[in-house]
Amino acid sequence: MVNSTLVTEFFLEVFAETWELRLLLSVLFLLVYLGSLLGNLIIIITTTVDQTLKTPMYFFLRNLSILDMCYISITVPSSCINSLTDYRNISVAGCAAQIFLFLFCACVETLFLAIMAQDRYVAICKPLLYHVIMNHQFCVRMTLASLLSSVVLASVHTFKAFQLSFCHYNVIPQFFCDLPSLLRLSCSDTFNNKLLILLSDIGLGGSCFVFIAISYTRILSTVLKIPIKGERGKAFSTCVPHIVVVSLFLITAAYVYLRPPVETFEVVHEMIISIFYTMIPPFLNPIIYSLRNKQIKKAVRKVTSQFFPYLSIKGTCIHHGTLEKKN
């Protein structure tokens, strides 16, 4: 941190140069942000209130929803406000905090997705051993291990990044403080930082991606042996979206973090790609992991009827009125 005092603050890029386009993109991103908060909040409340949703799967779903609310809140609100107000300044300490929190949440997200893939594999391929393997103690330990390892990894990356000197250009070519974009501004040798990113991506992201792919491959191979076609279609409709969102998250992040330095005219291209690992996963996760689940839908209606009985009564009256008209 001592060597970075030559630059006292950084400047972030905005979504677009024209005010109209900035306004349109900011509103769109805020809608995605609010939709993500609402979807994840519904999952958190439902899995907490409904006593029937106490299996390990819903334990990790609740944790993933809490994490996604934090993950998307690190970048989107401040970026939209900065774009609308044209206030692009961010202090060195603020940039360090944003990088640490973003890397921490991204690492935990990757590990949680891998654990949830294992949970589905055990539930489908080894159902008799499910409560033995995925017991409460194991779930708590895996959660704590994910949090601790992510804190260590994010701390190392942040500490190494802000040991560098920033003495020239201080405009970060990104709408938030992202580590690869920051490293391009340094006038120090960044080889060790890039090597650390490579090892982290291969060790964490690569291993988790392979583990998730193997888990879902085994799940699909097991489901194909089921003679009932409806069950096969249900399994495919569940597993394929999981794989697509995980692949989108990990591949786009790896593309931005591992690619060579880009030219100035490619900055917009990289900003667009970064949306796919900063905004899309927290928005889609509650939909594909939870709100498409019949048990979750039933629990949501049950919780809604408890907290908003008027809506439930009104819905019942409308339903009965429709039946009477049909009769």
C-alpha positions in Angstrom: 0.0 0.0 0.0 3.0 2.3 0.6 4.1 2.2 -3.0 0.7 3.1 -4.4 0.6 6.6 -2.8 1.7 8.1 -6.1 -1.9 7.6 -7.2 -4.4 8.8 -4.6 -7.5 7.8 -6.6 -8.7 6.0 -9.7 -11.3 6.9 -12.3 -13.8 4.3 -13.6 -15.2 4.0 -17.1 -18.9 4.7 -17.7 -21.3 2.4 -19.6 -21.5 4.8 -22.5 -20.5 8.3 -23.6 -24.0 9.6 -24.4 -26.4 10.4 -21.5 -29.4 8.7 -23.1 -27.5 5.4 -23.5 -26.1 5.6 -20.0 -29.6 6.2 -18.6 -31.0 3.3 -20.5 -28.2 0.9 -19.5 -28.3 2.1 -15.8 -32.1 1.5 -15.6 -31.7 -1.9 -17.2 -28.9 -3.0 -14.8 -30.9 -1.6 -11.8 -33.9 -3.7 -12.9 -31.7 -6.8 -13.1 -30.3 -5.9 -9.7 -33.7 -5.5 -8.1 -35.0 -8.7 -9.8 -32.0 -10.6 -8.4 -32.6 -9.2 -4.9 -36.3 -10.1 -5.0 -35.7 -13.6 -6.3 -33.0 -14.4 -3.8 -34.9 -12.8 -0.9 -37.9 -15.0 -1.7 -35.7 -18.1 -1.5 -34.1 -17.0 1.8 -37.4 -16.3 3.4 -39.1 -19.5 2.1 -36.3 -21.8 3.0 -36.0 -20.2 6.5 -39.7 -20.2 7.3 -40.9 -23.5 5.8 -39.9 -26.3 8.1 -40.2 -28.9 5.3 -37.3 -27.3 3.4 -34.5 -28.4 5.8 -32.6 -30.8 3.7 -28.9 -30.0 2.7 -30.0 -28.9 -0.8 -32.1 -26.1 0.6 -29.4 -25.3 3.1 -27.0 -24.6 0.3 -29.7 -22.8 -1.8 -30.3 -20.4 1.1 -26.5 -19.8 1.4 -26.2 -19.3 -2.3 -29.0 -16.7 -2.3 -27.4 -14.8 0.6 -24.1 -14.8 -1.3 -25.7 -13.7 -4.6 -27.4 -10.7 -2.9 -24.0 -9.6 -1.6 -22.2 -10.5 -4.9 -24.3 -8.4 -7.2 -24.5 -5.5 -4.6 -20.7 -5.0 -4.7 -20.6 -3.7 -8.3 -24.1 -2.9 -9.8 -25.5 -0.1 -7.5 -22.4 1.9 -7.3 -21.7 1.5 -11.0 -25.2 2.7 -11.9 -25.1 5.6 -9.6 -21.6 6.6 -10.9 -22.9 6.4 -14.5 -26.0 8.5 -13.8 -24.2 11.2 -11.8 -21.0 11.0 -13.9 -19.0 10.6 -10.7 -16.2 8.3 -11.7 -13.8 8.7 -8.8 -12.9 5.9 -6.5 -10.2 6.0 -3.8 -7.4 3.5 -3.6 -8.8 2.1 -0.3 -12.3 1.9 -1.9 -10.9 0.1 -5.0 -9.0 -2.4 -2.7 -12.2 -3.1 -0.7 -14.2 -3.7 -3.9 -11.6 -6.0 -5.4 -11.4 -8.0 -2.1 -15.1 -8.4 -1.7 -15.7 -9.2 -5.4 -13.0 -11.9 -5.4 -14.2 -13.3 -2.1 -17.8 -13.6 -3.3 -16.7 -15.0 -6.7 -14.6 -17.7 -5.0 -17.3 -18.7 -2.6 -19.8 -18.8 -5.5 -17.6 -21.2 -7.4 -17.2 -23.5 -4.4 -20.9 -23.4 -3.5 -21.8 -24.4 -7.0 -19.4 -27.4 -6.8 -20.8 -28.5 -3.5 -24.4 -28.2 -4.8 -23.4 -30.4 -7.8 -22.1 -33.0 -5.4 -25.3 -32.8 -3.4 -27.4 -33.5 -6.5 -25.1 -36.3 -7.5 -25.4 -38.0 -4.1 -29.2 -37.5 -4.0 -29.8 -39.0 -7.5 -27.0 -41.6 -7.8 -26.6 -42.7 -4.2 -30.0 -41.9 -2.6 -29.7 -44.5 0.2 -26.5 -42.9 1.4 -27.7 -39.3 1.0 -28.3 -38.5 4.7 -25.1 -40.3 5.7 -22.8 -38.4 3.3 -24.6 -35.0 3.2 -25.2 -34.7 6.9 -25.6 -31.4 8.7 -22.0 -31.5 10.1 -20.6 -32.0 6.6 -22.6 -29.1 5.2 -21.5 -26.7 7.9 -17.8 -27.7 7.5 -17.9 -27.4 3.7 -19.5 -23.9 4.1 -16.9 -22.7 6.6 -14.1 -24.2 4.5 -15.4 -22.3 1.4 -15.6 -19.0 3.3 -12.1 -19.4 4.9 -10.3 -20.5 1.7 -12.0 -17.6 -0.2 -11.0 -15.0 2.4 -7.3 -16.2 2.2 -7.3 -16.2 -1.7 -9.0 -12.8 -2.0 -6.6 -11.3 0.7 -3.5 -12.6 -1.1 -4.7 -11.2 -4.5 -5.6 -7.8 -3.0 -2.4 -7.5 -1.0 -0.2 -8.4 -4.0 -2.1 -6.0 -6.3 -1.7 -3.0 -4.0 2.0 -3.7 -3.4 2.4 -2.5 -6.9 3.1 1.1 -7.9 0.5 3.1 -9.8 2.3 6.2 -11.1 1.0 7.0 -14.5 -2.5 6.5 -16.1 -5.2 6.1 -13.4 -8.3 5.4 -15.5 -9.5 1.8 -14.9 -10.9 0.4 -18.2 -13.9 -1.1 -16.4 -17.1 0.0 -14.7 -15.8 -1.4 -11.4 -12.5 -2.1 -9.8 -11.6 -5.5 -11.4 -8.2 -7.0 -10.8 -7.1 -7.5 -14.4 -8.0 -4.0 -15.4 -6.2 -2.6 -12.4 -3.0 -4.5 -13.1 -2.8 -2.9 -16.6 -2.3 0.5 -14.9 0.7 -0.5 -12.8 4.1 0.7 -13.7 5.6 -2.2 -11.8 6.3 -5.8 -12.9 3.0 -7.7 -12.7 4.3 -11.1 -13.6 3.8 -12.6 -10.1 0.3 -11.2 -9.9 -0.6 -12.7 -13.3 1.0 -16.0 -12.3 -1.1 -16.0 -9.1 -4.3 -15.4 -11.1 -3.4 -18.2 -13.5 -2.8 -20.7 -10.6 -5.9 -19.6 -8.8 -8.1 -20.0 -11.9 -6.7 -23.4 -12.7 -6.6 -24.6 -9.1 -10.1 -23.3 -8.1 -12.1 -22.5 -11.2 -10.7 -25.3 -13.3 -11.0 -28.0 -10.7 -14.5 -26.9 -9.7 -15.6 -26.8 -13.3 -14.3 -30.3 -14.0 -15.9 -31.6 -10.7 -19.3 -30.0 -11.7 -19.1 -31.4 -15.2 -18.3 -34.9 -14.0 -21.1 -34.8 -11.4 -23.7 -33.7 -13.9 -22.5 -36.3 -16.4 -22.9 -39.0 -13.9 -26.4 -37.7 -13.0 -27.5 -37.7 -16.6 -26.1 -41.2 -17.2 -28.0 -42.4 -14.2 -31.2 -40.7 -15.3 -31.0 -42.2 -18.8 -31.4 -45.6 -17.3 -34.8 -44.6 -15.9 -37.5 -46.1 -18.1 -40.0 -43.3 -17.5 -39.6 -40.6 -20.3 -41.2 -37.9 -18.2 -38.6 -38.3 -15.5 -35.8 -38.1 -18.1 -37.1 -34.9 -19.5 -37.5 -33.4 -16.1 -33.9 -34.3 -15.2 -32.5 -32.8 -18.5 -34.5 -29.6 -18.0 -33.0 -29.3 -14.5 -29.4 -30.2 -15.2 -28.8 -28.5 -18.5 -29.7 -24.9 -17.2 -27.4 -25.6 -14.2 -24.5 -26.5 -16.5 -25.2 -23.5 -18.8 -25.1 -20.9 -16.0 -22.1 -22.4 -14.3 -20.2 -22.5 -17.7 -21.3 -18.9 -18.5 -20.0 -17.8 -15.1 -16.6 -19.6 -15.1 -15.7 -19.3 -18.8 -16.4 -15.6 -19.1 -14.5 -14.9 -15.9 -11.6 -17.0 -17.1 -11.6 -15.2 -20.4 -11.3 -11.8 -18.8 -8.8 -12.8 -16.1 -6.5 -14.9 -18.3 -6.5 -13.2 -21.6 -3.5 -10.9 -22.6 -3.8 -7.1 -22.3 -6.4 -5.6 -24.6 -6.3 -2.5 -26.8 -8.3 0.5 -25.9 -11.0 -0.1 -28.6 -11.6 -3.5 -27.0 -12.5 -2.1 -23.5 -16.3 -1.9 -24.3 -16.1 -5.5 -25.5 -14.5 -6.6 -22.2 -17.1 -4.6 -20.2 -19.9 -6.4 -21.9 -18.3 -9.8 -21.2 -17.8 -8.9 -17.5 -21.6 -8.5 -17.2 -21.9 -12.3 -17.7 -20.0 -13.1 -14.6 -21.1 -10.1 -12.4 -24.8 -9.7 -13.0 -26.2 -12.7 -14.9 -25.4 -15.6 -12.4 -27.0 -13.8 -9.3 -30.1 -13.0 -11.5 -30.5 -16.5 -13.0 -29.5 -18.7 -10.0 -32.8 -18.2 -8.0 -34.8 -19.0 -11.2 -33.0 -22.2 -12.3 -32.1 -23.6 -8.9 -35.2 -22.7 -6.9 -38.2 -21.1 -8.6 -38.4 -23.9 -11.2 -38.6 -26.4 -8.3 -42.2 -27.6 -7.5 -41.5 -27.9 -3.8 -40.1 -24.4 -3.7 -43.2 -23.1 -5.6 -45.5 -24.8 -3.1 -43.5 -23.4 -0.2 -43.6 -19.9 -1.6 -47.4 -20.1 -1.9 -47.6 -21.4 1.6 -45.4 -18.7 3.0 -47.3 -16.0 1.0 -50.6 -17.2 2.4 -49.2 -16.9 5.9 -47.9 -13.4 5.5 -50.5 -12.1 3.1 -53.7 -14.0 3.9 -55.8 -11.4 2.0 -54.2 -12.4 -1.3 -54.7 -16.0 -0.6 -58.4 -15.5 0.3 -58.9 -13.3 -2.8 -57.2 -15.9 -5.0 -59.4 -18.6 -3.6 -62.6 -16.5 -4.2 -61.5 -15.9 -7.8 -60.8 -19.6 -8.2 -64.2 -20.6 -6.8 -66.0 -17.9 -8.8 -64.4 -19.2 -12.0 -65.5 -22.7 -11.2 -69.1 -21.5 -10.5 -69.2 -19.8 -13.9 -68.0 -23.0 -15.6 -70.7 -25.0 -13.8 
